[in-house]
C-alpha cells in the first residue's frame, strides 16, 4: 500500500510541475515576453513535441 501512495504522490508532483510551467508559459505568451523552455511530463524527456502546437503570430499574418 505504501508503494501505491508513493507512486501517486510522485505522479501528483509531476503534474503540479507541468501545471506551473503551463501557467508560466501562458503568462509570458499573453504578455509578449520570451517563452520559457519547453518541458515534458517526465523530467528526462525532450519538450520539443510542444513546439508543433504553438501558434506563431508571424504565420497568422500571412
Protein Blocks (a to p, Z undefined) as FASTA:
>chain_A
ZZmmmmmmmmmmmmmmmmmmmmmmmmmmmnopacdddddfblkbcfklmmmmpccfklmm
ZZ
